[in-house]
Amino acid sequence: MTSRRLIKEYRFISLVREEVPFKKVRGVEERRSVWETLVGLGNVRVASGGGDTLEVVVNNIYTPTEFADQVRSLL
């Protein structure tokens, strides 16, 4: 996370990078299943609105509420 955008990057053999600029963010969503709640994990989805919807989903992170609040504070 930077002061301007949220970046999710996955590297194995190739690189996959997803980013959403904070000025385009229209929603921050937290999700937890029963099992995730028991172990303290959760998912956070950050999405933009409009015609071309950009979306970054961060899966299975500890303290998802804290992470989502950090994203919200940058909006």
C-alpha positions as CSV (number, residue, x, y, z in Angstrom):
1,M,0.0,0.0,0.0
2,T,1.3,3.4,-0.9
3,S,-0.1,6.9,-0.3
4,R,-1.7,6.8,-3.8
5,R,-2.7,3.2,-4.6
6,L,-3.1,-0.3,-3.4
7,I,-0.9,-2.9,-5.1
8,K,-1.3,-6.7,-4.9
9,E,1.6,-8.7,-6.4
10,Y,2.0,-12.4,-7.0
11,R,5.2,-14.0,-8.2
12,F,5.8,-17.6,-8.9
13,I,7.1,-18.2,-12.4
14,S,5.6,-15.1,-13.8
15,L,4.4,-11.8,-12.3
16,V,0.8,-10.8,-11.7
17,R,0.3,-7.2,-10.4
18,E,-3.1,-5.6,-9.6
19,E,-3.4,-2.0,-8.5
20,V,-6.2,0.3,-7.7
21,P,-5.6,4.1,-7.3
22,F,-7.2,5.4,-4.1
23,K,-8.8,8.3,-6.0
24,K,-10.9,5.7,-7.9
25,V,-11.9,3.6,-4.9
26,R,-15.6,3.4,-4.3
27,G,-15.8,0.5,-1.8
28,V,-13.9,-1.4,0.8
29,E,-15.4,-4.7,1.9
30,E,-14.4,-7.2,4.6
31,R,-15.4,-10.8,4.6
32,R,-14.9,-13.6,7.0
33,S,-16.2,-17.1,7.2
34,V,-16.9,-18.8,10.6
35,W,-13.6,-20.6,10.4
36,E,-11.7,-17.5,9.4
37,T,-13.1,-15.6,12.3
38,L,-12.0,-18.4,14.7
39,V,-8.4,-18.2,13.5
40,G,-8.3,-14.4,13.0
41,L,-8.2,-14.4,9.2
42,G,-10.3,-12.5,6.7
43,N,-10.5,-11.1,3.2
44,V,-10.6,-7.4,2.1
45,R,-11.9,-6.3,-1.3
46,V,-11.1,-2.9,-2.6
47,A,-13.0,-1.9,-5.7
48,S,-13.5,1.1,-7.9
49,G,-16.7,2.1,-9.5
50,G,-17.7,3.1,-13.0
51,G,-17.5,1.3,-16.3
52,D,-14.1,-0.3,-15.9
53,T,-14.3,-1.8,-12.5
54,L,-10.8,-2.3,-10.9
55,E,-10.6,-4.7,-8.0
56,V,-8.0,-6.0,-5.6
57,V,-8.8,-8.8,-3.2
58,V,-6.4,-9.5,-0.4
59,N,-7.1,-13.0,0.9
60,N,-6.4,-14.7,4.2
61,I,-4.8,-11.8,6.1
62,Y,-4.6,-11.4,9.8
63,T,-6.5,-8.4,11.3
64,P,-8.5,-7.6,8.1
65,T,-10.4,-4.9,10.0
66,E,-7.2,-3.0,10.7
67,F,-6.1,-3.3,7.1
68,A,-9.4,-2.1,5.8
69,D,-9.4,0.8,8.2
70,Q,-5.9,1.8,6.9
71,V,-7.3,1.8,3.3
72,R,-10.3,3.8,4.4
73,S,-8.1,6.4,6.1
74,L,-6.3,7.0,2.8
75,L,-9.5,7.7,0.8
